[in-house]
Structure formats: C-alpha cells, structure tokens
Amino acid sequence: MDAHHIVITYRIAEEKRTLLKELIGGMARFSYLIDMPPGLRQQTLIDAEVLLSWNLSRELGPSELGLLENVRLIQLLSAGADAVPYTGLRDSIIIASNVGAYAEPMAEHVLAMTLALSKNLLPEHHRLAKGEFDQKTLNRVLRGSVCGILGFGGIGKATARLMRACGVRIHAVNTTGRTDEPVEFIGTLRDLEQVLSASDIVVISLPLMQATRGLIGKRELGWMKPDAILINVARGDIVDEGALYEHLTTHPGFKAGMDVWWVEPFTHGEFRTNYPFFSRPNVLGSPHNSALVPGITEEATRRAAENVKRFLNGEPIAGVARRKDYL
C-alpha cells in the first residue's frame, strides 16, 4: 500500500518534523509547503490526502483551496476551527481541531487572571508606584464563590479542577447538560441566565460558532452580579465589544480579564480595539498568549499527529468540526 501523503502548510521546525515522522512512521510521506516553488506547490496540494495546518485562510490562497481534490482530512494545530474557510472547501473534507492541546496552561492563565482581579493586584501596584499605600481597601477571597464555566471541554474541565482546589463551586454549561466531572450544576446554553446570575466568576471557553457569536451582550451582562468577574480565553466575538465596555464603565465593581480580542493579528493582521478598554481600572488584558508556555507546540504537534494517525487507521478521531455550526 502506498504511503499516505501528508502536507504541512505552515512553517515547522526540524525537531517537529522529526516528531511527526516518529509518531506516524512508515504510514505516510510528508511534504512541507513553505519550502516549495509555486509549480511544485500546486501539484503537492492536488496530491495531498491530509493537511496539517495552523491558519488555513492565511496559508493557502482562495484558488489553492480548489486544488484539494484528494484531501480527506484537515487537521488543525489550533484548538479553534472558526478561522477555516469552509465555503472554499469540498463538503467531504473532514476538519478536526486540536481539542485539549492547550488546556492546562490556559486553565492556569484563567486562575491567574481571576486571582489578580480578585486581589486588585494591578491597581494596587500602580497606586504604590505613585506613593499611595492603601492598606484599607478590601480584596476578595475565592473560597465559597461560584464559577460559571461556559464551555466544559478540555479547557473548562482543567479550569474547574484548579478552581475547586481554591474552594470554588462549579456551575458549567456544555452541549449535552451531562458530565462525569464533580460540579454543583451542569446545563446547556438554555440555562445561561441561571448560570450567569449565580456566578461570581464567569469563564468563557466556548468555541466561536454561529450559535455563540455575540452570545454575551447587554442583556446577558445584566444578568450577572454587579461585582462579577468575567474571564474570556475563547474568542473575542463571543462577547459584544460595545456592550462589555459600557458595562465596565457603568459597573465599576464588575471586572473583566481578556486574553482574546475582537481584532487580532492571527485573523485580521493587526491588533486594535474600538473602545478604550485599557483606560478602565477594572480590565486586565493579555495578548492571546494563555496557551504559550515552553513545550506547548511539541504537545500540540503530538496531539495533532496522534489524531491523524487514528484517522489513517480508520479509528474515530477527536475534534471534528460540524460545518453547519460555522456557516
């Protein structure tokens, strides 16, 4: 049997090329699109059976998407599948995101942001730098509070484990309303009002799809406690940007920690906000780097390769995206 043809569409370091070969072995031959002249690049895409990609929209041109005549699987290195150009791809192509690959570092980031906002660390640091020694303003303790986790996949579950270690009760939302994890409440998006109104901390770890785009707007923010903490490590577009800024302005006790933004370099080629979030003392931001720790790209490559190997062996794979959820 001929070796399966796997094409990598992004720049990949030599050690990760070696890792792919070790994990998938003699089942496949590999081509690296970034190294190829235009003519060979086109023929390689025509021959490809599996693509391994980061950001397909930026790695392939619109005309190149039409060359994927023999591709059966596109395996993403990213955990989200919202940037895939679905309309340019044949319906028969399976898209798989890299679910769970970044869960542990992202959960730590969620906890770090939650603690920093609860303890007023950034504002107090700035006051100290100006010579103000405010020892009277109280901060908050996490123990006994409720954390509502919207999206109870790998990131949500990893976050719940850290929160429970701090004595926090977990109210979670997923697609089925069921989980084997120890939680005080599990529901679906139909229970959104109940979860938001009960939570002291709300963590967004949902995929960005048609059903979740703009999910958190003025009404939903109004359901939340006036001193709640909102942490978003999923996608900026799940939250209405203008509604969030207005809520932060009119509710100074409300706080937001944002690792993701509405306009980012990965998808838009630049970073900008339409509102002056960084003038707000109740905002803490990071540059979508919650997953980026030493060794994480090796772990992501390993998980992606294992998923591809299962596919080639005819076994069930993880992270399959339903095209209808995104179009």
Short mmCIF file of the C-alpha atoms (twelve columns), coordinates in Angstrom:
data_MODEL
# 
_entry.id   MODEL 
# 
loop_
_atom_site.group_PDB 
_atom_site.id 
_atom_site.type_symbol 
_atom_site.label_atom_id 
_atom_site.label_alt_id 
_atom_site.label_comp_id 
_atom_site.label_asym_id 
_atom_site.label_seq_id 
_atom_site.Cartn_x 
_atom_site.Cartn_y 
_atom_site.Cartn_z 
_atom_site.pdbx_PDB_model_num 
ATOM 1   C CA . MET A 1   0.000   0.000  0.000  1 
ATOM 2   C CA . ASP A 2   1.304   3.470  -0.902 1 
ATOM 3   C CA . ALA A 3   2.168   5.804  1.967  1 
ATOM 4   C CA . HIS A 4   -0.452  8.429  2.731  1 
ATOM 5   C CA . HIS A 5   0.549   11.928 1.614  1 
ATOM 6   C CA . ILE A 6   0.501   14.460 4.460  1 
ATOM 7   C CA . VAL A 7   1.149   18.100 3.585  1 
ATOM 8   C CA . ILE A 8   2.150   20.627 6.257  1 
ATOM 9   C CA . THR A 9   1.025   24.110 5.241  1 
ATOM 10  C CA . TYR A 10  2.847   26.203 7.869  1 
ATOM 11  C CA . ARG A 11  6.483   26.765 8.813  1 
ATOM 12  C CA . ILE A 12  7.545   23.906 11.070 1 
ATOM 13  C CA . ALA A 13  10.836  23.457 12.909 1 
ATOM 14  C CA . GLU A 14  13.066  20.489 12.144 1 
ATOM 15  C CA . GLU A 15  12.540  18.852 15.539 1 
ATOM 16  C CA . LYS A 16  8.785   18.855 14.999 1 
ATOM 17  C CA . ARG A 17  9.221   17.357 11.539 1 
ATOM 18  C CA . THR A 18  11.148  14.581 13.246 1 
ATOM 19  C CA . LEU A 19  8.395   14.187 15.823 1 
ATOM 20  C CA . LEU A 20  5.758   13.788 13.099 1 
ATOM 21  C CA . LYS A 21  7.816   11.096 11.412 1 
ATOM 22  C CA . GLU A 22  8.341   9.272  14.706 1 
ATOM 23  C CA . LEU A 23  4.629   9.298  15.564 1 
ATOM 24  C CA . ILE A 24  3.151   8.468  12.158 1 
ATOM 25  C CA . GLY A 25  6.129   6.459  10.942 1 
ATOM 26  C CA . GLY A 26  6.004   4.470  7.740  1 
ATOM 27  C CA . MET A 27  2.309   5.163  7.196  1 
ATOM 28  C CA . ALA A 28  2.927   8.476  5.474  1 
ATOM 29  C CA . ARG A 29  5.209   10.660 3.437  1 
ATOM 30  C CA . PHE A 30  5.470   14.344 4.308  1 
ATOM 31  C CA . SER A 31  5.634   17.484 2.181  1 
ATOM 32  C CA . TYR A 32  6.325   20.959 3.547  1 
ATOM 33  C CA . LEU A 33  4.520   23.588 1.518  1 
ATOM 34  C CA . ILE A 34  6.519   26.519 2.837  1 
ATOM 35  C CA . ASP A 35  9.696   25.198 1.120  1 
ATOM 36  C CA . MET A 36  8.213   24.809 -2.367 1 
ATOM 37  C CA . PRO A 37  8.220   26.883 -5.567 1 
ATOM 38  C CA . PRO A 38  4.745   27.706 -6.991 1 
ATOM 39  C CA . GLY A 39  4.569   24.913 -9.588 1 
ATOM 40  C CA . LEU A 40  5.512   22.133 -7.193 1 
ATOM 41  C CA . ARG A 41  3.285   23.661 -4.530 1 
ATOM 42  C CA . GLN A 42  0.215   23.316 -6.761 1 
ATOM 43  C CA . GLN A 43  0.911   19.687 -7.632 1 
ATOM 44  C CA . THR A 44  1.581   18.876 -3.980 1 
ATOM 45  C CA . LEU A 45  -1.819  20.248 -2.978 1 
ATOM 46  C CA . ILE A 46  -3.518  18.225 -5.708 1 
ATOM 47  C CA . ASP A 47  -1.826  15.040 -4.444 1 
ATOM 48  C CA . ALA A 48  -2.383  15.707 -0.721 1 
ATOM 49  C CA . GLU A 49  -4.541  13.355 1.337  1 
ATOM 50  C CA . VAL A 50  -4.166  15.077 4.717  1 
ATOM 51  C CA . LEU A 51  -3.324  18.701 5.520  1 
ATOM 52  C CA . LEU A 52  -1.773  19.763 8.807  1 
ATOM 53  C CA . SER A 53  -2.490  23.482 9.227  1 
ATOM 54  C CA . TRP A 54  -2.445  26.395 11.673 1 
ATOM 55  C CA . ASN A 55  -4.429  29.082 9.861  1 
ATOM 56  C CA . LEU A 56  -5.608  27.733 6.532  1 
ATOM 57  C CA . SER A 57  -7.068  31.069 5.399  1 
ATOM 58  C CA . ARG A 58  -3.637  32.675 5.523  1 
ATOM 59  C CA . GLU A 59  -1.558  29.656 4.482  1 
ATOM 60  C CA . LEU A 60  -3.455  28.923 1.248  1 
ATOM 61  C CA . GLY A 61  -4.853  31.334 -1.301 1 
ATOM 62  C CA . PRO A 62  -8.513  31.075 -2.415 1 
ATOM 63  C CA . SER A 63  -7.512  29.451 -5.710 1 
ATOM 64  C CA . GLU A 64  -5.386  26.875 -3.883 1 
ATOM 65  C CA . LEU A 65  -8.351  25.669 -1.845 1 
ATOM 66  C CA . GLY A 66  -9.844  24.380 -5.074 1 
ATOM 67  C CA . LEU A 67  -6.785  22.183 -5.635 1 
ATOM 68  C CA . LEU A 68  -7.573  19.957 -2.645 1 
ATOM 69  C CA . GLU A 69  -9.156  17.275 -4.799 1 
ATOM 70  C CA . ASN A 70  -7.896  14.313 -2.790 1 
ATOM 71  C CA . VAL A 71  -7.776  15.758 0.721  1 
ATOM 72  C CA . ARG A 72  -9.870  13.779 3.199  1 
ATOM 73  C CA . LEU A 73  -8.767  15.423 6.467  1 
ATOM 74  C CA . ILE A 74  -7.560  18.858 7.515  1 
ATOM 75  C CA . GLN A 75  -6.060  18.583 10.983 1 
ATOM 76  C CA . LEU A 76  -5.617  21.927 12.734 1 
ATOM 77  C CA . LEU A 77  -2.865  22.743 15.211 1 
ATOM 78  C CA . SER A 78  -5.162  25.369 16.731 1 
ATOM 79  C CA . ALA A 79  -7.880  24.487 19.222 1 
ATOM 80  C CA . GLY A 80  -10.488 26.595 17.409 1 
ATOM 81  C CA . ALA A 81  -11.948 25.894 13.988 1 
ATOM 82  C CA . ASP A 82  -13.631 29.269 13.409 1 
ATOM 83  C CA . ALA A 83  -10.955 30.618 11.026 1 
ATOM 84  C CA . VAL A 84  -11.353 27.782 8.500  1 
ATOM 85  C CA . PRO A 85  -12.592 28.967 5.041  1 
ATOM 86  C CA . TYR A 86  -15.432 26.437 4.916  1 
ATOM 87  C CA . THR A 87  -17.097 27.870 1.819  1 
ATOM 88  C CA . GLY A 88  -13.957 27.225 -0.249 1 
ATOM 89  C CA . LEU A 89  -13.647 23.561 0.759  1 
ATOM 90  C CA . ARG A 90  -15.392 20.464 -0.507 1 
ATOM 91  C CA . ASP A 91  -18.129 19.232 1.827  1 
ATOM 92  C CA . SER A 92  -16.492 15.802 2.080  1 
ATOM 93  C CA . ILE A 93  -13.333 17.160 3.734  1 
ATOM 94  C CA . ILE A 94  -13.247 16.481 7.469  1 
ATOM 95  C CA . ILE A 95  -11.988 19.362 9.641  1 
ATOM 96  C CA . ALA A 96  -10.543 18.443 13.049 1 
ATOM 97  C CA . SER A 97  -9.460  20.978 15.669 1 
ATOM 98  C CA . ASN A 98  -6.734  20.238 18.202 1 
ATOM 99  C CA . VAL A 99  -9.022  19.922 21.214 1 
ATOM 100 C CA . GLY A 100 -7.454  19.823 24.659 1 
ATOM 101 C CA . ALA A 101 -3.931  20.523 23.437 1 
ATOM 102 C CA . TYR A 102 -3.644  23.795 25.366 1 
ATOM 103 C CA . ALA A 103 -5.995  23.148 28.274 1 
ATOM 104 C CA . GLU A 104 -3.568  23.060 31.209 1 
ATOM 105 C CA . PRO A 105 -1.678  26.326 30.604 1 
ATOM 106 C CA . MET A 106 -4.906  28.103 29.651 1 
ATOM 107 C CA . ALA A 107 -6.568  26.980 32.886 1 
ATOM 108 C CA . GLU A 108 -3.622  28.374 34.849 1 
ATOM 109 C CA . HIS A 109 -3.998  31.655 32.970 1 
ATOM 110 C CA . VAL A 110 -7.694  31.787 33.879 1 
ATOM 111 C CA . LEU A 111 -6.854  31.250 37.543 1 
ATOM 112 C CA . ALA A 112 -4.063  33.853 37.423 1 
ATOM 113 C CA . MET A 113 -6.369  36.470 35.908 1 
ATOM 114 C CA . THR A 114 -9.114  35.633 38.390 1 
ATOM 115 C CA . LEU A 115 -6.772  35.994 41.352 1 
ATOM 116 C CA . ALA A 116 -5.201  39.192 40.025 1 
ATOM 117 C CA . LEU A 117 -8.630  40.805 39.565 1 
ATOM 118 C CA . SER A 118 -9.981  39.479 42.867 1 
ATOM 119 C CA . LYS A 119 -6.966  40.776 44.763 1 
ATOM 120 C CA . ASN A 120 -6.784  44.130 42.894 1 
ATOM 121 C CA . LEU A 121 -3.123  43.446 42.154 1 
ATOM 122 C CA . LEU A 122 -2.689  45.707 39.131 1 
ATOM 123 C CA . PRO A 123 -4.450  48.823 40.531 1 
ATOM 124 C CA . GLU A 124 -2.659  48.459 43.859 1 
ATOM 125 C CA . HIS A 125 0.677   48.116 42.093 1 
ATOM 126 C CA . HIS A 126 0.013   51.347 40.184 1 
ATOM 127 C CA . ARG A 127 -1.023  53.153 43.395 1 
ATOM 128 C CA . LEU A 128 2.150   52.010 45.142 1 
ATOM 129 C CA . ALA A 129 4.200   53.271 42.202 1 
ATOM 130 C CA . LYS A 130 2.630   56.710 42.795 1 
ATOM 131 C CA . GLY A 131 3.472   56.558 46.506 1 
ATOM 132 C CA . GLU A 132 -0.045  55.633 47.676 1 
ATOM 133 C CA . PHE A 133 -0.102  52.967 50.407 1 
ATOM 134 C CA . ASP A 134 -3.737  51.855 50.593 1 
ATOM 135 C CA . GLN A 135 -3.979  49.164 53.262 1 
ATOM 136 C CA . LYS A 136 -7.696  49.635 53.914 1 
ATOM 137 C CA . THR A 137 -9.413  48.633 50.673 1 
ATOM 138 C CA . LEU A 138 -10.563 45.033 50.926 1 
ATOM 139 C CA . ASN A 139 -9.924  42.452 48.248 1 
ATOM 140 C CA . ARG A 140 -11.821 39.206 47.705 1 
ATOM 141 C CA . VAL A 141 -11.392 35.564 48.644 1 
ATOM 142 C CA . LEU A 142 -12.278 32.852 46.133 1 
ATOM 143 C CA . ARG A 143 -13.319 30.185 48.621 1 
ATOM 144 C CA . GLY A 144 -17.087 29.762 48.695 1 
ATOM 145 C CA . SER A 145 -17.709 31.589 45.424 1 
ATOM 146 C CA . VAL A 146 -19.343 30.168 42.288 1 
ATOM 147 C CA . CYS A 147 -17.532 29.880 38.971 1 
ATOM 148 C CA . GLY A 148 -19.720 29.533 35.899 1 
ATOM 149 C CA . ILE A 149 -17.809 27.880 33.071 1 
ATOM 150 C CA . LEU A 150 -19.302 28.333 29.616 1 
ATOM 151 C CA . GLY A 151 -17.852 25.533 27.527 1 
ATOM 152 C CA . PHE A 152 -16.938 22.440 29.512 1 
ATOM 153 C CA . GLY A 153 -14.426 20.774 27.230 1 
ATOM 154 C CA . GLY A 154 -10.722 20.372 27.914 1 
ATOM 155 C CA . ILE A 155 -10.105 23.987 28.951 1 
ATOM 156 C CA . GLY A 156 -13.277 24.218 31.018 1 
ATOM 157 C CA . LYS A 157 -12.581 20.988 32.886 1 
ATOM 158 C CA . ALA A 158 -8.959  21.912 33.565 1 
ATOM 159 C CA . THR A 159 -10.139 25.288 34.869 1 
ATOM 160 C CA . ALA A 160 -12.726 23.631 37.097 1 
ATOM 161 C CA . ARG A 161 -10.081 21.421 38.698 1 
ATOM 162 C CA . LEU A 162 -7.958  24.440 39.639 1 
ATOM 163 C CA . MET A 163 -10.958 26.417 40.858 1 
ATOM 164 C CA . ARG A 164 -12.173 23.536 43.025 1 
ATOM 165 C CA . ALA A 165 -8.742  23.433 44.679 1 
ATOM 166 C CA . CYS A 166 -9.437  27.025 45.777 1 
ATOM 167 C CA . GLY A 167 -12.781 26.052 47.312 1 
ATOM 168 C CA . VAL A 168 -14.862 27.345 44.391 1 
ATOM 169 C CA . ARG A 169 -18.149 25.718 43.384 1 
ATOM 170 C CA . ILE A 170 -18.612 24.935 39.700 1 
ATOM 171 C CA . HIS A 171 -21.666 25.634 37.532 1 
ATOM 172 C CA . ALA A 172 -20.963 24.507 33.974 1 
ATOM 173 C CA . VAL A 173 -22.521 24.674 30.533 1 
ATOM 174 C CA . ASN A 174 -21.874 22.242 27.694 1 
ATOM 175 C CA . THR A 175 -23.776 20.857 24.706 1 
ATOM 176 C CA . THR A 176 -25.304 17.835 26.461 1 
ATOM 177 C CA . GLY A 177 -26.023 19.022 30.002 1 
ATOM 178 C CA . ARG A 178 -24.097 15.993 31.301 1 
ATOM 179 C CA . THR A 179 -20.600 15.448 32.701 1 
ATOM 180 C CA . ASP A 180 -18.623 12.995 34.816 1 
ATOM 181 C CA . GLU A 181 -16.747 15.867 36.456 1 
ATOM 182 C CA . PRO A 182 -17.722 16.889 40.009 1 
ATOM 183 C CA . VAL A 183 -19.864 20.011 39.594 1 
ATOM 184 C CA . GLU A 184 -22.669 21.626 41.545 1 
ATOM 185 C CA . PHE A 185 -24.634 22.277 38.341 1 
ATOM 186 C CA . ILE A 186 -24.369 21.236 34.707 1 
ATOM 187 C CA . GLY A 187 -26.648 22.539 31.967 1 
ATOM 188 C CA . THR A 188 -26.729 23.773 28.388 1 
ATOM 189 C CA . LEU A 189 -26.950 27.234 26.843 1 
ATOM 190 C CA . ARG A 190 -30.661 27.124 27.634 1 
ATOM 191 C CA . ASP A 191 -29.571 27.542 31.262 1 
ATOM 192 C CA . LEU A 192 -27.371 30.549 30.524 1 
ATOM 193 C CA . GLU A 193 -29.381 33.036 32.594 1 
ATOM 194 C CA . GLN A 194 -29.377 30.716 35.604 1 
ATOM 195 C CA . VAL A 195 -25.614 30.171 35.423 1 
ATOM 196 C CA . LEU A 196 -24.702 33.814 34.809 1 
ATOM 197 C CA . SER A 197 -26.905 35.121 37.625 1 
ATOM 198 C CA . ALA A 198 -25.499 32.609 40.140 1 
ATOM 199 C CA . SER A 199 -21.822 33.096 39.298 1 
ATOM 200 C CA . ASP A 200 -19.224 35.279 40.972 1 
ATOM 201 C CA . ILE A 201 -16.750 34.333 38.242 1 
ATOM 202 C CA . VAL A 202 -17.698 33.551 34.643 1 
ATOM 203 C CA . VAL A 203 -15.183 31.839 32.361 1 
ATOM 204 C CA . ILE A 204 -15.765 31.692 28.610 1 
ATOM 205 C CA . SER A 205 -14.120 28.678 26.975 1 
ATOM 206 C CA . LEU A 206 -16.653 28.057 24.197 1 
ATOM 207 C CA . PRO A 207 -15.801 27.634 20.518 1 
ATOM 208 C CA . LEU A 208 -16.788 30.549 18.299 1 
ATOM 209 C CA . MET A 209 -19.678 29.349 16.118 1 
ATOM 210 C CA . GLN A 210 -22.856 30.888 14.770 1 
ATOM 211 C CA . ALA A 211 -24.666 29.928 17.987 1 
ATOM 212 C CA . THR A 212 -22.063 31.585 20.225 1 
ATOM 213 C CA . ARG A 213 -21.162 34.699 18.220 1 
ATOM 214 C CA . GLY A 214 -22.363 37.667 20.290 1 
ATOM 215 C CA . LEU A 215 -23.651 35.287 22.973 1 
ATOM 216 C CA . ILE A 216 -22.782 37.692 25.784 1 
ATOM 217 C CA . GLY A 217 -24.391 41.069 25.158 1 
ATOM 218 C CA . LYS A 218 -26.107 43.798 27.149 1 
ATOM 219 C CA . ARG A 219 -28.900 41.517 28.362 1 
ATOM 220 C CA . GLU A 220 -26.561 38.725 29.455 1 
ATOM 221 C CA . LEU A 221 -24.165 41.116 31.194 1 
ATOM 222 C CA . GLY A 222 -27.203 42.483 33.020 1 
ATOM 223 C CA . TRP A 223 -27.939 39.010 34.371 1 
ATOM 224 C CA . MET A 224 -24.524 38.895 36.039 1 
ATOM 225 C CA . LYS A 225 -23.744 40.115 39.545 1 
ATOM 226 C CA . PRO A 226 -22.604 43.763 39.664 1 
ATOM 227 C CA . ASP A 227 -19.242 42.687 41.129 1 
ATOM 228 C CA . ALA A 228 -18.759 39.586 38.983 1 
ATOM 229 C CA . ILE A 229 -15.512 38.745 37.201 1 
ATOM 230 C CA . LEU A 230 -15.675 37.789 33.514 1 
ATOM 231 C CA . ILE A 231 -12.712 35.899 32.013 1 
ATOM 232 C CA . ASN A 232 -12.581 35.247 28.263 1 
ATOM 233 C CA . VAL A 233 -9.948  32.851 26.889 1 
ATOM 234 C CA . ALA A 234 -12.055 31.662 23.928 1 
ATOM 235 C CA . ARG A 235 -12.749 34.238 21.193 1 
ATOM 236 C CA . GLY A 236 -13.450 37.957 21.392 1 
ATOM 237 C CA . ASP A 237 -16.532 37.783 19.178 1 
ATOM 238 C CA . ILE A 238 -18.416 35.669 21.717 1 
ATOM 239 C CA . VAL A 239 -18.835 38.908 23.690 1 
ATOM 240 C CA . ASP A 240 -20.350 42.103 22.285 1 
ATOM 241 C CA . GLU A 241 -17.461 44.578 22.432 1 
ATOM 242 C CA . GLY A 242 -19.513 47.751 22.882 1 
ATOM 243 C CA . ALA A 243 -21.838 46.199 25.444 1 
ATOM 244 C CA . LEU A 244 -18.900 44.982 27.510 1 
ATOM 245 C CA . TYR A 245 -17.191 48.369 27.509 1 
ATOM 246 C CA . GLU A 246 -20.419 50.101 28.525 1 
ATOM 247 C CA . HIS A 247 -20.987 47.587 31.310 1 
ATOM 248 C CA . LEU A 248 -17.456 48.018 32.630 1 
ATOM 249 C CA . THR A 249 -17.953 51.782 32.617 1 
ATOM 250 C CA . THR A 250 -21.341 51.815 34.341 1 
ATOM 251 C CA . HIS A 251 -20.484 48.997 36.782 1 
ATOM 252 C CA . PRO A 252 -17.061 49.831 38.243 1 
ATOM 253 C CA . GLY A 253 -17.249 46.800 40.558 1 
ATOM 254 C CA . PHE A 254 -17.526 44.481 37.555 1 
ATOM 255 C CA . LYS A 255 -14.182 43.220 36.228 1 
ATOM 256 C CA . ALA A 256 -13.010 41.594 33.019 1 
ATOM 257 C CA . GLY A 257 -9.911  39.593 32.186 1 
ATOM 258 C CA . MET A 258 -9.415  39.204 28.452 1 
ATOM 259 C CA . ASP A 259 -6.864  37.058 26.692 1 
ATOM 260 C CA . VAL A 260 -8.747  37.278 23.390 1 
ATOM 261 C CA . TRP A 261 -9.814  40.292 21.344 1 
ATOM 262 C CA . TRP A 262 -12.075 41.261 18.507 1 
ATOM 263 C CA . VAL A 263 -9.330  42.267 16.085 1 
ATOM 264 C CA . GLU A 264 -6.150  40.192 16.393 1 
ATOM 265 C CA . PRO A 265 -3.080  39.668 14.190 1 
ATOM 266 C CA . PHE A 266 -3.807  35.946 13.640 1 
ATOM 267 C CA . THR A 267 -7.128  36.606 11.918 1 
ATOM 268 C CA . HIS A 268 -7.001  40.297 10.948 1 
ATOM 269 C CA . GLY A 269 -3.303  41.063 10.567 1 
ATOM 270 C CA . GLU A 270 -3.393  43.702 13.324 1 
ATOM 271 C CA . PHE A 271 -4.476  44.341 16.907 1 
ATOM 272 C CA . ARG A 272 -6.878  47.118 17.824 1 
ATOM 273 C CA . THR A 273 -9.909  47.813 19.977 1 
ATOM 274 C CA . ASN A 274 -12.852 50.038 19.167 1 
ATOM 275 C CA . TYR A 275 -13.180 51.212 22.785 1 
ATOM 276 C CA . PRO A 276 -10.543 52.408 25.282 1 
ATOM 277 C CA . PHE A 277 -10.564 49.282 27.446 1 
ATOM 278 C CA . PHE A 278 -7.101  49.948 28.796 1 
ATOM 279 C CA . SER A 279 -8.225  53.189 30.385 1 
ATOM 280 C CA . ARG A 280 -10.505 51.150 32.652 1 
ATOM 281 C CA . PRO A 281 -9.071  50.110 36.049 1 
ATOM 282 C CA . ASN A 282 -11.393 47.079 36.084 1 
ATOM 283 C CA . VAL A 283 -9.823  45.484 32.984 1 
ATOM 284 C CA . LEU A 284 -6.867  43.110 32.781 1 
ATOM 285 C CA . GLY A 285 -5.614  42.059 29.366 1 
ATOM 286 C CA . SER A 286 -3.121  39.677 27.804 1 
ATOM 287 C CA . PRO A 287 -2.158  39.202 24.118 1 
ATOM 288 C CA . HIS A 288 -3.861  35.846 23.417 1 
ATOM 289 C CA . ASN A 289 -0.881  34.025 24.904 1 
ATOM 290 C CA . SER A 290 -2.588  31.984 27.630 1 
ATOM 291 C CA . ALA A 291 -1.557  28.746 25.915 1 
ATOM 292 C CA . LEU A 292 2.021   29.732 25.115 1 
ATOM 293 C CA . VAL A 293 4.380   28.016 27.530 1 
ATOM 294 C CA . PRO A 294 7.620   26.090 26.900 1 
ATOM 295 C CA . GLY A 295 6.988   22.797 25.131 1 
ATOM 296 C CA . ILE A 296 3.397   23.559 24.157 1 
ATOM 297 C CA . THR A 297 3.977   23.427 20.396 1 
ATOM 298 C CA . GLU A 298 5.538   19.989 20.795 1 
ATOM 299 C CA . GLU A 299 2.496   18.847 22.764 1 
ATOM 300 C CA . ALA A 300 0.154   20.339 20.168 1 
ATOM 301 C CA . THR A 301 2.089   18.663 17.353 1 
ATOM 302 C CA . ARG A 302 1.988   15.355 19.198 1 
ATOM 303 C CA . ARG A 303 -1.776  15.506 19.741 1 
ATOM 304 C CA . ALA A 304 -2.428  16.514 16.159 1 
ATOM 305 C CA . ALA A 305 -0.216  13.717 14.832 1 
ATOM 306 C CA . GLU A 306 -1.931  11.142 17.027 1 
ATOM 307 C CA . ASN A 307 -5.307  12.291 15.705 1 
ATOM 308 C CA . VAL A 308 -4.066  11.985 12.114 1 
ATOM 309 C CA . LYS A 309 -2.729  8.512  12.837 1 
ATOM 310 C CA . ARG A 310 -6.097  7.420  14.207 1 
ATOM 311 C CA . PHE A 311 -7.747  8.767  11.059 1 
ATOM 312 C CA . LEU A 312 -5.376  6.871  8.783  1 
ATOM 313 C CA . ASN A 313 -6.046  3.711  10.779 1 
ATOM 314 C CA . GLY A 314 -9.792  4.136  10.312 1 
ATOM 315 C CA . GLU A 315 -10.354 4.889  14.004 1 
ATOM 316 C CA . PRO A 316 -12.585 7.623  15.496 1 
ATOM 317 C CA . ILE A 317 -10.878 10.995 15.791 1 
ATOM 318 C CA . ALA A 318 -11.313 13.921 18.164 1 
ATOM 319 C CA . GLY A 319 -12.329 17.495 17.463 1 
ATOM 320 C CA . VAL A 320 -14.379 17.024 14.290 1 
ATOM 321 C CA . ALA A 321 -15.995 20.360 13.390 1 
ATOM 322 C CA . ARG A 322 -19.547 20.403 12.067 1 
ATOM 323 C CA . ARG A 323 -19.529 22.689 9.061  1 
ATOM 324 C CA . LYS A 324 -23.147 23.764 9.675  1 
ATOM 325 C CA . ASP A 325 -22.130 25.217 13.062 1 
ATOM 326 C CA . TYR A 326 -19.787 27.689 11.376 1 
ATOM 327 C CA . LEU A 327 -21.538 28.651 8.135  1 
# 
